[in-house]
Amino acid sequence: MFLLRMFQRKWLLPTLLVFAGTALCIRLGIWQLDRLEQRRAFNAQFESARAQPVLDLNLEQPENIAEMEWRSVKVTGEYDFANQVAVRNQYYGSEYGYHLLTPLSFDGQAILVDRGWIPADGNAAPSDWRKYDEDGVVNVSGQIRRGQAKPAIGGVADPLPQDGARLEIWNNANISRIADQMPYPALPVYIQPDMDADDTEPPIPSQPEIELTEGPHFGYALQWFTFAAILFVGYPFFLQKQETGTK
C-alpha cells in the first residue's frame, strides 16, 4: 500500500529524485572504495620497490623495467644535450620554470634523466639551456619513474608538429613519445635523481613527497553510504508524516 502511495502522481517526482540521489550516493561511496584500493596498491608497490636493491643499468636493463617505478637506480654515462627537451609548468617554490629531461647515453642506448628545474626567464629556447651542460662522464643515482601522457586531472596530450619536426618543450613527460624523437634506442622510463637540500643552482632536482597512508577514502565512503541510507530509509517516514498531516 505504501509503495503504491510513493508512486502516486503528486509524489512521483520526489520519489524519483530520492531514488536518483540514493543511487548517486551509493555510486560515490563505491568510487571512494575504489580510490582506497588504488591507494593501497600504490603503497604496496612503492614499499616493495624501495625494498629492492639498487638497479645498476650498466649491468642490467630488465624487460619489465616499466613496472619498477620507484625502485632505486644508478647509471654511468654521458649526457646528450642536443636531444634534451623541457617540460613546462614546473615550479621551484613560487618561481615558474621548466624541468630539463636529458638523454644519458650508455652502452649504445639511453635513458632520460630529469635533471631538474630551471627558471623560465632567459630559457625560452633550447640554445639557452646549454649553459647548464655537464660535460664528460657522469654518475646518476635516483629512482625509476614512468612517463605521463597527460595530467591525471584535465589537460591534453602534447600534439606533435605537423611537419615532423622535434617538439622541444612539452606539457607532459611523455617518455615514449619523447623517445621516438631520439636517434637511438631509449628505455621506457626516466630517472628522477636524488636531491641535495643544499643544491640551489639550476638545474635543481626535486623529489615528490610520498604519503604512505590510506587517506580519507574509507571515511568518505562511509559518509556517502550513510547519506544513501538516510535518503532511502528516511523518505518513507517523511512521506508518511506528510500524508498524516494532510488528513
trRosetta pair geometry for C-beta under 8 A, 3 or more apart (Angstrom, degrees):
i j d omega theta_ij theta_ji phi_ij phi_ji
1 4 5.9 -56 -157 32 30 111
1 5 6.7 31 147 -20 63 104
2 5 5.4 -52 -153 32 38 115
2 6 6.7 46 148 -27 67 98
2 236 6.5 44 163 -148 134 112
2 239 7.9 118 -169 99 97 127
2 240 7.4 -25 -132 -78 119 101
3 6 5.6 -46 -154 24 36 116
3 7 7.1 12 156 -1 64 105
4 7 6.3 -73 -156 46 33 96
4 8 7.2 60 144 -51 65 84
5 8 5.6 -22 -158 -15 42 116
5 11 6.8 37 149 35 66 153
5 239 6.9 140 119 152 113 128
5 243 6.8 -9 -178 -81 143 150
6 11 5.8 -113 -159 119 35 132
6 15 4.8 113 170 -108 90 139
6 236 7.5 -50 -80 -102 122 78
6 239 6.4 -6 -99 -159 78 172
7 11 7.1 -80 -67 85 8 98
7 12 5.9 48 -157 -101 52 82
7 15 6.3 -101 -84 70 55 168
8 11 5.1 58 61 28 86 100
8 12 6.8 -129 89 -44 35 81
9 12 5.7 -30 -144 -11 28 119
11 14 5.6 -62 -161 51 63 108
11 15 5.4 66 142 -30 86 108
11 239 6.4 58 -139 -133 143 120
12 15 5.8 -62 -148 36 26 112
12 16 6.3 23 158 -17 65 107
13 16 5.8 -55 -146 37 31 109
13 17 6.3 31 156 -19 65 107
14 17 5.6 -57 -147 38 32 113
14 18 6.3 34 155 -21 67 104
14 235 7.9 169 145 -152 101 116
14 239 8.0 160 107 -89 133 103
15 18 5.8 -53 -150 34 31 111
15 19 6.5 30 153 -17 65 105
15 235 7.5 119 -116 165 61 140
16 19 5.7 -53 -147 37 33 111
16 20 6.2 32 154 -18 66 107
17 20 5.7 -54 -144 39 31 110
17 21 6.1 31 155 -19 65 107
18 21 5.7 -55 -144 39 29 111
18 22 6.2 32 155 -21 64 106
18 231 5.4 173 -161 175 84 101
18 232 7.2 139 159 -91 104 46
18 235 4.6 60 -150 -96 157 154
19 22 5.7 -54 -148 35 29 112
19 23 6.4 28 155 -17 64 106
20 23 5.8 -55 -148 38 31 110
20 24 6.3 32 153 -20 65 107
21 24 5.6 -53 -146 36 31 112
21 25 6.4 31 156 -19 65 105
21 228 8.0 -178 127 -112 72 61
21 231 5.2 -152 103 -140 113 159
22 25 5.9 -56 -149 36 29 109
22 26 6.5 28 153 -17 64 106
22 228 4.9 90 -153 -151 69 80
22 231 4.7 -155 -76 94 86 128
22 232 4.7 80 -118 -62 141 98
23 26 5.7 -55 -149 37 32 111
23 27 6.3 32 154 -20 66 106
24 27 5.7 -55 -148 36 31 111
24 28 6.3 29 155 -17 65 105
25 28 5.8 -54 -147 37 31 110
25 29 6.4 35 152 -22 63 104
25 224 4.8 178 -174 -176 75 79
25 225 7.1 151 144 -87 100 23
25 227 4.5 -143 -138 92 142 106
25 228 3.7 -171 96 -65 124 86
25 231 6.7 154 8 11 147 136
26 29 5.6 -54 -151 34 33 114
26 30 6.5 32 152 -17 66 103
26 224 7.2 160 -86 141 18 104
26 225 6.9 62 -110 -107 61 67
26 228 4.9 83 -56 -108 77 157
27 30 5.7 -53 -149 36 33 110
27 31 6.4 39 150 -23 65 104
28 31 5.4 -48 -147 33 35 117
28 32 6.6 37 153 -19 64 101
28 224 4.4 -148 94 -135 101 149
29 32 5.8 -53 -153 34 32 110
29 33 6.7 32 149 -17 64 103
29 220 7.9 -173 -117 125 57 70
29 221 4.6 89 -160 -157 74 69
29 222 7.6 109 -135 -48 110 14
29 223 7.9 -170 -98 69 93 55
29 224 3.6 -162 -65 90 84 118
29 225 4.4 88 -119 -51 158 81
29 228 6.9 -74 -14 -11 136 133
30 33 5.5 -53 -151 36 36 113
30 34 6.5 41 148 -22 66 101
30 221 7.7 97 -59 -135 17 106
31 34 5.5 -50 -152 33 34 114
31 35 6.5 37 149 -19 65 102
32 35 5.4 -47 -148 34 37 115
32 36 6.5 44 149 -24 64 100
32 217 4.7 173 -179 -168 84 80
32 218 7.4 164 142 -80 110 19
32 220 4.5 -153 -133 95 150 106
32 221 3.9 -160 91 -69 123 83
32 224 6.5 157 5 11 134 136
33 36 5.3 -46 -150 30 36 117
33 37 6.7 37 151 -18 64 100
33 217 7.1 148 -85 152 24 109
33 218 7.6 63 -101 -105 66 59
33 221 5.0 81 -54 -113 79 149
34 37 5.8 -53 -152 35 34 110
34 38 6.5 35 150 -18 65 105
35 38 5.5 -53 -149 37 34 114
35 39 6.3 37 151 -22 66 104
35 215 7.7 -75 136 82 108 139
35 217 4.6 -157 93 -123 106 139
36 39 5.6 -53 -150 34 31 113
36 40 6.4 31 152 -18 65 105
36 214 6.2 26 -148 -175 88 101
36 215 7.4 -148 -107 63 67 100
36 217 3.9 -169 -68 103 85 135
36 218 5.6 80 -104 -59 145 75
36 221 7.0 -50 -23 -26 133 137
37 40 5.6 -52 -146 37 33 112
37 41 6.3 35 154 -20 65 105
38 41 5.7 -53 -146 37 31 111
38 42 6.4 32 153 -19 64 104
39 42 5.7 -53 -149 35 31 111
39 43 6.4 32 153 -20 64 105
39 213 7.9 -28 169 100 128 49
39 214 5.6 116 112 -145 133 51
39 215 5.5 -119 -127 14 163 119
39 217 6.4 178 4 2 142 143
40 43 5.7 -52 -148 35 31 112
40 44 6.4 29 155 -17 65 106
40 214 6.5 12 -71 -114 83 94
41 44 5.9 -56 -148 37 30 109
41 45 6.2 27 155 -17 65 109
42 45 5.8 -59 -145 39 30 108
42 46 6.0 30 158 -21 67 109
43 46 5.8 -56 -145 37 27 111
43 47 6.2 21 160 -14 64 109
43 212 5.0 110 -133 -151 102 84
43 213 7.9 -177 -92 24 137 9
43 214 7.6 -56 -24 -78 151 61
44 47 6.1 -58 -145 40 27 106
44 48 6.2 27 156 -19 63 111
45 48 5.8 -58 -146 39 28 111
45 49 6.2 27 157 -19 65 109
45 69 7.3 32 146 68 121 95
45 70 7.2 116 129 34 85 135
46 49 5.9 -58 -148 36 27 109
46 50 6.3 19 158 -14 64 109
46 70 5.1 -80 -130 154 67 173
46 210 6.4 174 -163 -174 154 146
46 212 6.7 -143 84 -98 137 107
47 50 5.9 -57 -143 40 30 107
47 51 6.3 31 156 -23 63 109
47 212 7.0 83 -60 -134 104 143
48 51 5.8 -61 -151 33 29 112
48 52 7.1 39 150 -34 61 98
49 52 5.9 -46 -161 12 37 115
49 68 6.2 136 -128 -171 110 61
49 69 6.5 -64 -103 90 165 46
49 70 4.0 100 95 87 147 97
49 71 4.3 -109 -171 -65 94 71
49 144 7.7 -117 -170 52 131 108
50 70 6.1 -54 -52 146 80 106
50 71 7.3 -152 -72 -110 33 44
50 72 7.1 73 -134 -28 54 94
52 55 7.3 14 127 -45 120 94
52 68 7.7 -71 54 -152 163 106
52 71 5.1 -23 63 -133 130 110
52 72 7.3 -170 83 32 83 83
53 72 7.7 -88 153 66 30 111
54 72 4.5 -62 -107 112 74 112
54 73 6.6 158 -167 -98 74 19
54 74 5.7 23 168 -3 122 106
54 141 7.5 -22 -151 -144 133 108
55 60 6.6 -101 -165 79 88 107
55 62 7.5 -77 -144 -2 136 111
55 65 8.0 148 160 -124 162 101
55 68 7.1 47 -31 156 158 152
55 71 5.8 51 -9 131 122 123
55 72 6.9 156 14 93 75 57
55 73 4.6 -24 65 -109 97 78
55 74 7.4 167 81 24 50 62
55 144 7.4 13 45 -40 137 124
56 59 4.4 40 97 22 110 110
56 60 6.5 79 74 28 70 87
56 73 7.9 163 -81 -160 22 60
56 74 5.7 -21 -108 68 65 93
56 75 7.3 140 -165 -84 51 55
57 60 7.0 -93 -123 70 31 51
57 61 5.8 49 -150 -82 80 84
57 73 6.3 42 -35 -175 105 107
57 74 7.1 -156 11 88 85 41
57 75 4.0 -16 50 -90 119 111
57 106 6.9 97 113 82 109 145
57 111 6.6 -52 -170 -14 168 149
57 187 7.7 -79 -142 -43 134 157
58 75 5.9 145 -37 -138 83 66
58 76 5.6 3 -58 36 140 90
58 77 7.9 -175 -82 -51 100 89
58 106 6.2 -86 -95 167 81 138
58 107 6.7 152 -136 -31 62 128
61 65 6.3 -44 -175 -46 68 143
61 109 7.7 6 -72 73 169 153
61 187 6.4 -130 -154 -96 121 121
62 65 4.9 140 71 -61 84 79
62 68 6.9 92 64 -30 133 142
64 67 4.6 -28 168 30 97 117
64 68 6.8 109 118 -32 79 96
65 68 5.3 -56 -155 25 47 121
65 144 6.8 -137 177 -144 89 148
65 187 6.1 -40 91 -167 150 118
65 188 7.0 143 81 52 101 88
65 189 5.7 -120 132 4 103 132
66 69 7.8 3 175 -44 42 87
66 146 6.3 73 -162 -109 76 105
66 188 4.8 -21 -78 94 113 122
66 189 5.8 -176 -102 -54 58 103
68 71 4.4 -38 168 8 99 134
68 144 5.2 34 106 73 91 159
68 189 7.6 -60 64 -60 88 167
69 143 8.0 56 -178 152 53 99
69 144 5.5 -129 -119 107 36 94
69 145 6.0 54 -141 -127 93 34
69 146 4.9 -51 -84 -20 126 99
69 189 7.3 -164 -88 -132 73 129
70 143 5.6 -9 -148 178 34 126
70 144 6.6 -48 15 64 19 79
70 145 7.7 67 -60 -87 49 61
71 143 6.6 154 76 -153 29 78
71 144 5.0 12 52 20 81 118
72 141 7.3 7 -175 -175 92 92
72 142 7.6 -164 -145 115 61 23
72 143 5.8 -49 -97 -97 44 74
73 141 7.1 179 93 -147 47 55
73 142 6.4 -18 61 70 85 61
73 143 6.4 116 16 -130 90 23
73 144 5.1 86 -21 -51 137 87
73 191 6.0 -121 83 -114 124 107
74 139 6.9 1 -172 -178 105 88
74 140 6.7 169 -151 91 57 53
74 141 4.2 -13 -101 -101 94 84
74 142 7.9 130 -88 16 55 51
75 104 6.4 119 105 115 126 139
75 106 5.8 -147 175 5 111 163
75 111 6.5 99 36 41 171 135
75 139 7.8 173 89 -152 36 52
75 140 5.5 -11 60 60 81 97
75 191 7.2 -134 22 -59 119 155
76 106 6.5 120 87 -114 51 135
76 137 6.3 20 178 -179 96 104
76 138 7.2 -173 -146 91 60 39
76 139 5.1 -22 -99 -101 86 70
76 140 7.6 170 -87 19 35 70
77 104 4.5 114 77 162 126 91
77 105 5.2 -174 174 81 123 43
77 106 3.3 -97 -86 -61 123 99
77 107 7.8 -86 -96 2 114 70
77 110 7.7 161 153 -122 160 65
77 137 7.1 -134 148 -142 10 72
77 138 7.0 -24 70 57 50 75
77 140 7.7 -35 37 11 88 112
78 104 7.1 154 74 -158 22 65
78 105 5.4 -23 65 57 78 97
78 106 7.7 142 17 -70 61 69
78 136 6.8 -118 -118 145 99 18
78 137 5.8 -61 -73 -95 85 50
78 138 7.0 116 -108 13 40 84
79 84 7.6 7 179 -61 105 122
79 102 5.1 1 -152 150 111 129
79 103 7.1 127 -156 83 57 53
79 104 5.7 -39 -92 -102 59 66
79 105 7.5 138 -126 11 8 82
79 113 7.5 -84 -106 41 98 129
79 133 7.2 -175 90 -152 134 71
79 134 5.9 84 10 64 143 87
79 135 7.9 -103 50 -100 104 29
79 138 6.6 23 -26 18 96 133
80 83 4.9 8 122 33 113 105
80 84 7.2 167 97 -43 64 80
80 102 7.1 168 61 178 56 82
80 103 4.4 -19 50 78 110 107
80 104 7.5 -175 7 -95 81 17
80 105 5.3 78 -37 -29 112 112
80 110 6.7 -51 13 -115 130 143
81 84 5.4 -32 -148 -3 47 121
81 102 6.4 -20 -101 -140 57 118
81 129 7.4 -171 -167 111 104 103
81 130 6.2 98 156 -115 140 77
81 133 5.2 -36 -71 -109 158 100
83 102 8.0 111 83 -152 69 56
83 103 5.2 -1 88 12 116 129
83 181 7.1 165 -159 115 100 98
83 182 5.4 75 -179 -115 147 83
83 183 7.3 -131 -86 9 143 88
84 100 5.9 10 171 -174 130 95
84 101 6.3 168 -160 87 78 50
84 102 4.0 -20 -106 -105 120 72
84 103 6.6 -141 -79 8 65 71
84 126 7.4 152 77 -145 83 103
84 129 6.6 -131 92 120 128 147
85 100 7.8 157 86 -154 35 54
85 101 5.2 -12 65 62 81 103
85 166 7.9 -143 -89 166 109 109
85 167 7.1 36 -133 104 134 71
85 168 5.7 -168 -129 -164 80 40
85 169 6.9 -180 -175 -84 86 28
85 170 5.9 47 150 -9 129 108
85 178 5.8 -126 26 -139 148 118
85 181 7.7 81 -52 67 131 149
86 98 4.0 6 -179 172 120 141
86 99 6.7 150 -159 72 67 41
86 100 5.7 -35 -101 -98 78 55
86 101 7.1 171 -97 16 24 80
86 118 7.6 -75 -127 46 124 117
86 123 7.6 144 -105 147 163 113
86 126 7.8 -161 -11 -94 109 71
86 129 6.8 -159 -59 -79 120 144
86 168 6.8 21 25 149 88 75
86 169 5.0 -17 70 -114 97 76
86 170 7.1 175 89 25 45 73
87 90 6.2 81 99 -39 90 122
87 98 6.1 145 67 -164 44 79
87 99 4.6 -11 52 54 103 96
87 101 6.3 68 -23 -22 101 114
87 169 7.7 151 -99 -164 17 62
87 170 5.2 -35 -105 74 67 92
87 171 7.4 35 -155 156 76 9
87 172 7.0 -6 -138 -178 112 6
87 173 5.3 -31 -86 -67 147 82
88 98 5.6 -39 -97 -104 47 89
88 120 8.0 56 -138 -102 86 113
88 169 5.6 53 -42 173 108 107
88 170 7.1 -171 7 81 82 38
88 171 6.2 -36 51 -103 102 48
89 96 7.7 -42 -127 -151 34 96
89 171 6.9 32 12 -146 126 68
90 96 7.7 113 74 -163 46 53
90 97 5.5 -52 82 83 90 71
90 98 5.6 89 35 -144 118 17
90 99 4.7 131 -69 -29 169 90
90 117 5.6 -154 132 -114 123 95
91 94 6.7 -21 -168 -134 121 17
91 95 6.5 140 -157 69 71 44
91 96 6.0 -38 -100 -100 77 45
91 97 7.0 127 -106 29 29 79
91 117 7.6 -27 111 -129 15 141
92 95 5.1 -24 65 63 84 102
92 97 6.2 4 0 25 102 130
92 117 4.5 152 -58 124 114 158
92 119 7.6 -76 30 -79 127 71
92 204 6.0 76 -115 62 136 137
92 206 7.8 -151 -105 -63 80 131
95 119 6.1 -46 154 -114 121 95
96 119 7.6 74 87 -153 52 65
96 120 5.0 -14 114 -4 92 131
97 117 5.3 91 87 -175 133 92
97 118 5.4 -164 177 91 128 42
97 119 4.5 -95 -96 -124 123 26
97 120 4.7 -148 -108 -34 50 70
97 123 7.2 38 -151 57 92 139
97 202 7.9 -120 -175 -117 160 137
98 117 7.2 150 82 -148 36 56
98 118 5.5 -16 62 58 86 89
98 120 6.4 109 -21 -88 85 71
98 123 6.4 -134 24 117 123 130
98 169 7.1 -82 -120 -134 137 102
99 114 5.6 -7 166 -159 123 98
99 115 7.6 158 -179 58 73 60
99 116 6.4 -97 -139 170 82 14
99 117 5.7 -42 -91 -86 70 54
99 118 7.7 144 -106 13 23 76
99 173 7.7 -32 82 -75 130 117
99 203 7.6 90 -149 -157 54 118
100 114 7.4 134 80 -159 51 46
100 115 4.5 -26 82 52 107 110
100 116 6.7 -2 38 55 91 46
100 118 6.0 51 -32 -8 107 120
100 129 6.2 141 -108 -156 124 130
100 132 6.7 -163 -33 95 167 149
100 203 5.1 -85 26 -99 122 151
101 112 4.9 5 179 -174 100 120
101 113 7.1 159 -154 72 53 36
101 114 5.7 -24 -98 -95 74 61
101 115 7.5 -177 -94 7 21 81
101 170 8.0 -14 21 32 136 128
101 173 6.4 148 -74 -130 145 98
101 178 6.6 -17 112 -179 144 163
101 190 6.5 -53 -143 -134 109 151
102 112 6.9 139 69 -152 27 66
102 113 5.4 -30 65 59 81 90
102 115 5.3 26 11 -25 118 124
103 110 4.1 8 -172 174 107 143
103 111 7.3 140 -150 70 63 22
103 112 5.8 -45 -90 -92 55 61
103 113 7.7 122 -131 11 10 81
103 182 6.1 115 -80 -117 151 136
103 186 6.5 -88 -124 -109 113 124
104 110 6.0 150 70 -156 41 80
104 111 5.5 -22 55 62 97 75
104 112 7.5 141 8 -121 80 12
104 113 5.0 54 -26 -20 117 122
104 138 7.4 -98 -132 68 117 110
104 140 6.1 -88 -100 5 167 148
104 191 7.6 -15 15 26 137 131
105 109 7.4 171 -146 93 61 26
105 110 4.9 -38 -92 -91 56 95
105 184 7.3 49 -118 73 104 154
106 109 6.8 -28 71 66 61 69
106 110 7.1 120 21 -103 65 45
106 111 7.6 -20 29 10 109 95
108 184 7.1 -149 172 -169 56 127
108 185 7.5 32 133 43 80 107
109 184 6.3 -171 -125 144 41 108
109 185 4.6 -44 -122 86 98 97
109 186 6.5 160 180 -93 87 33
109 187 6.9 85 147 -38 125 80
110 182 6.5 -126 53 -179 140 156
110 184 5.9 97 -5 89 110 114
110 185 7.3 160 25 93 74 51
110 186 4.7 -33 75 -106 90 86
110 187 7.4 -135 97 7 45 78
111 186 6.5 140 -94 -163 35 80
111 187 4.5 -5 -100 34 93 119
111 189 7.0 -7 -150 80 108 72
111 190 6.6 152 168 -124 84 46
111 191 6.1 68 132 -18 121 104
112 175 6.2 -149 30 -131 141 96
112 178 6.6 43 -75 106 151 135
112 179 7.4 -110 -32 -74 117 87
112 186 6.7 46 -31 -175 85 131
112 187 8.0 -136 12 63 71 84
112 189 8.0 -148 48 116 91 38
112 190 3.9 -45 86 -112 99 105
112 191 7.3 -177 96 20 52 70
113 140 5.6 -82 -118 -149 143 161
113 142 7.8 129 -144 21 92 145
113 190 6.5 175 -88 -172 21 91
113 191 4.8 -19 -114 61 75 104
113 193 6.5 41 -171 -42 104 105
114 145 7.4 -3 -5 43 131 142
114 173 7.4 -23 -86 -119 117 146
114 190 5.8 86 -30 140 90 128
114 191 6.9 -151 19 88 76 52
114 192 5.1 -3 47 -107 126 64
114 193 6.9 -150 74 4 74 81
114 205 7.1 107 110 -128 87 82
115 132 7.3 133 125 144 144 128
115 193 7.2 30 -120 5 39 132
115 203 4.3 64 124 94 97 152
115 205 6.9 -90 174 -76 33 84
116 193 7.3 -62 -49 48 99 115
116 195 7.9 119 -101 -107 124 97
116 202 7.0 -162 107 -147 108 61
116 203 3.7 138 69 152 92 90
116 204 4.4 -160 162 77 133 27
116 205 4.0 -91 -78 -66 117 40
116 206 6.3 123 -132 -9 86 75
117 202 6.3 -89 102 -120 64 95
117 203 6.2 150 58 -158 30 70
117 204 4.7 -27 49 55 93 90
117 206 6.5 46 -22 -23 110 119
118 123 5.3 141 128 -107 121 173
118 129 6.9 150 50 -121 173 86
118 132 6.4 -92 -92 -53 135 154
118 202 4.4 101 -112 -176 67 133
118 203 5.2 -51 -56 -96 91 79
118 204 7.9 152 -68 11 45 76
119 122 6.9 41 92 44 105 95
119 123 6.3 138 85 8 59 126
119 202 6.5 -104 -7 -61 77 158
120 123 6.1 -124 -153 57 25 98
120 124 7.4 51 179 -75 73 70
122 128 6.0 174 150 -165 63 134
123 128 4.5 -172 -124 115 47 130
123 129 6.1 73 -152 -74 101 72
124 128 6.4 77 40 6 51 151
125 128 5.1 106 61 -5 72 101
125 129 7.9 -134 103 -9 47 84
125 168 7.9 9 -155 131 51 158
126 129 5.6 -49 -158 22 45 115
126 130 7.7 60 149 -37 65 90
126 168 5.1 -102 -52 -154 115 135
127 130 6.0 -33 -167 -1 44 117
128 131 7.0 -34 174 6 50 107
129 132 5.8 -52 -179 31 65 111
130 133 5.4 3 -170 -36 61 112
132 202 6.4 -72 -103 126 127 86
132 203 5.4 73 -169 -22 145 95
134 138 5.8 51 125 -71 125 141
140 191 5.9 94 140 114 127 156
140 193 5.8 -90 -162 -100 92 110
141 193 6.8 82 76 -144 43 77
141 194 5.6 -2 100 -1 89 117
142 191 4.7 115 61 173 124 94
142 192 5.0 -163 162 88 132 44
142 193 3.8 -110 -67 -113 132 29
142 194 5.1 -152 -99 -26 66 60
142 205 7.6 -132 -104 -160 130 144
143 191 7.2 141 66 -154 30 65
143 192 5.4 -22 61 60 83 95
143 194 7.8 98 -17 -67 82 68
143 207 7.9 77 22 -126 126 106
144 189 5.1 7 -166 155 95 148
144 190 7.9 136 -155 75 53 33
144 191 6.7 -43 -98 -102 45 61
144 192 8.0 41 133 17 2 84
145 173 8.0 13 120 116 122 148
145 189 6.3 151 73 -174 40 94
145 190 5.5 -30 67 70 95 80
145 191 7.2 133 18 -125 90 13
145 192 4.8 63 -22 -21 132 111
146 175 7.2 -123 -177 12 47 139
146 188 7.9 2 -134 133 76 86
146 189 5.8 -58 -95 -118 49 88
147 172 7.7 87 173 145 88 94
147 173 5.2 -139 -142 120 75 81
147 174 5.3 82 166 -148 128 25
147 175 3.0 -143 -60 3 132 95
147 176 6.2 -150 48 -7 155 73
147 178 7.6 -170 -121 18 141 112
147 188 7.5 -96 -1 172 114 69
147 189 7.3 -149 -26 -122 79 41
147 190 6.8 87 -73 -3 80 107
148 151 7.1 43 158 -86 128 35
148 152 7.9 -68 -151 -44 121 74
148 172 4.9 -118 100 -173 90 107
148 173 5.3 60 33 58 91 80
148 174 6.6 -83 81 -77 45 56
149 157 5.4 -28 166 -104 89 105
149 172 6.2 43 149 123 16 151
149 174 5.1 63 -114 -113 47 105
149 177 7.8 94 -120 -7 78 123
150 155 4.8 175 180 112 95 104
150 156 5.8 -61 -127 -178 137 13
150 157 4.9 -84 -59 -69 112 61
150 171 7.7 15 -125 104 69 116
150 172 5.4 -104 -100 -59 35 160
150 174 7.9 16 -49 -75 53 112
151 154 5.8 -7 85 76 124 67
151 155 3.6 93 29 20 107 148
151 172 6.7 -139 -41 -94 62 113
155 171 6.7 178 -160 146 114 131
155 172 7.1 115 156 -61 137 118
156 171 7.7 45 70 79 62 158
157 172 6.9 -69 -130 32 51 140
157 174 6.9 69 -150 -81 90 149
158 167 6.3 126 151 161 130 161
158 170 5.1 -59 -75 -144 159 83
158 171 5.2 173 -78 28 95 94
158 172 6.0 -148 -27 34 103 91
158 174 6.1 -141 22 9 114 138
158 177 7.1 176 63 102 111 151
160 164 7.9 22 147 -114 113 34
160 167 5.8 -109 -127 -36 63 127
160 177 7.2 -137 -68 -175 116 122
161 164 6.6 -73 92 27 96 12
161 165 4.3 -27 82 53 156 88
161 166 7.6 24 17 62 130 16
161 167 6.1 178 -17 -71 93 82
166 181 5.2 92 -126 -158 91 131
167 170 6.2 81 130 -78 116 82
167 181 7.1 -128 35 -73 74 149
170 173 6.9 121 101 -85 136 35
170 174 6.5 -142 -168 21 143 92
170 178 6.8 -62 -48 -79 155 111
173 178 7.5 -39 -167 -16 54 143
173 190 6.7 -88 173 19 127 149
174 177 4.3 6 123 35 118 113
174 178 6.0 143 85 -21 68 90
175 178 5.7 -58 -140 40 29 110
175 179 6.0 32 159 -23 65 108
175 186 7.9 -144 174 125 90 122
175 188 6.1 110 115 -174 124 50
175 189 6.4 18 170 -119 170 17
175 190 5.5 -151 -104 -30 126 102
176 179 5.7 -55 -149 34 27 113
176 180 6.9 37 149 -29 60 99
176 188 6.0 11 -84 -139 85 91
177 180 5.4 -39 -154 19 39 119
177 181 7.6 40 150 -20 58 96
178 181 6.0 -54 -170 25 41 112
178 182 7.5 44 140 -29 65 100
179 182 5.5 -46 -160 15 48 117
179 186 3.9 -144 -136 66 109 128
179 187 8.0 -141 -108 64 143 29
179 188 7.1 -80 -9 -103 162 52
182 185 8.0 -72 99 49 120 1
182 186 5.3 78 49 -31 154 128
192 205 7.3 129 178 -163 66 105
192 206 7.9 -59 -169 79 108 56
192 207 6.6 119 144 -106 121 69
193 205 4.5 -88 75 -118 101 151
194 205 7.1 65 93 117 26 154
194 207 7.5 1 -138 -61 40 129
195 199 6.8 -134 -171 45 71 125
195 204 7.8 48 -139 169 107 73
195 205 4.4 -154 -95 100 82 101
195 206 5.9 43 -84 -111 145 22
195 207 5.1 -131 1 -14 124 102
196 199 4.0 87 73 -17 101 110
196 205 7.6 75 15 52 68 111
199 204 5.9 160 122 -132 97 81
199 205 7.0 29 90 32 146 86
200 204 6.5 3 -137 -102 29 131
201 204 7.1 149 71 -75 31 88
211 215 7.7 95 108 -74 120 85
214 217 6.7 -104 155 37 82 100
214 218 6.5 18 135 -11 127 113
216 219 5.0 -59 -171 48 76 115
216 220 5.5 78 130 -27 91 102
217 220 5.6 -57 -145 38 32 111
217 221 6.3 37 155 -24 66 103
218 221 5.6 -51 -149 32 32 114
218 222 6.6 33 152 -18 64 102
219 222 5.8 -52 -152 34 33 111
219 223 6.6 37 150 -22 64 103
220 223 5.5 -52 -152 32 36 115
220 224 6.5 32 154 -16 67 103
221 224 6.0 -56 -150 37 32 107
221 225 6.4 27 155 -14 66 108
222 225 5.8 -57 -144 41 31 108
222 226 6.1 36 154 -24 65 107
223 226 5.6 -56 -150 34 29 114
223 227 6.5 31 153 -20 64 103
224 227 5.6 -49 -149 33 34 112
224 228 6.5 38 150 -21 64 103
225 228 5.4 -50 -150 34 35 116
225 229 6.5 36 151 -20 65 103
226 229 5.7 -53 -149 35 33 110
226 230 6.4 35 152 -21 66 104
227 230 5.7 -52 -148 34 32 112
227 231 6.5 31 155 -18 64 105
228 231 5.9 -57 -152 36 30 109
228 232 6.1 15 159 -10 67 114
229 232 6.0 -61 -138 44 28 103
229 233 5.5 4 172 3 68 118
230 233 6.6 -63 -127 50 18 93
230 234 5.0 5 177 -8 60 130
231 234 6.4 -53 -113 44 11 101
231 235 6.0 22 172 -36 54 110
232 235 6.5 -46 -146 15 16 112
233 236 7.2 -58 -173 27 35 102
233 237 7.6 22 144 -5 64 110
234 237 5.7 -63 -159 41 47 110
234 238 6.0 48 148 -24 78 107
235 238 5.4 -55 -146 37 35 114
235 239 6.1 33 157 -20 68 106
236 239 5.6 -55 -145 38 32 111
236 240 6.2 33 156 -20 66 105
237 240 5.7 -52 -145 36 31 111
237 241 6.3 32 155 -20 63 106
238 241 5.8 -58 -152 35 29 110
238 242 6.5 28 152 -19 64 106
239 242 5.7 -53 -149 35 33 111
239 243 6.3 31 154 -17 66 105
240 243 5.7 -55 -147 38 33 110
240 244 6.2 31 155 -19 67 107
241 244 5.7 -53 -143 37 31 110
241 245 6.1 30 158 -20 64 110
242 245 5.9 -58 -146 37 27 111
242 246 6.6 22 158 -19 62 108
243 246 6.1 -63 -153 33 30 107
243 247 7.1 30 153 -27 63 104
244 247 6.1 -58 -159 22 35 111
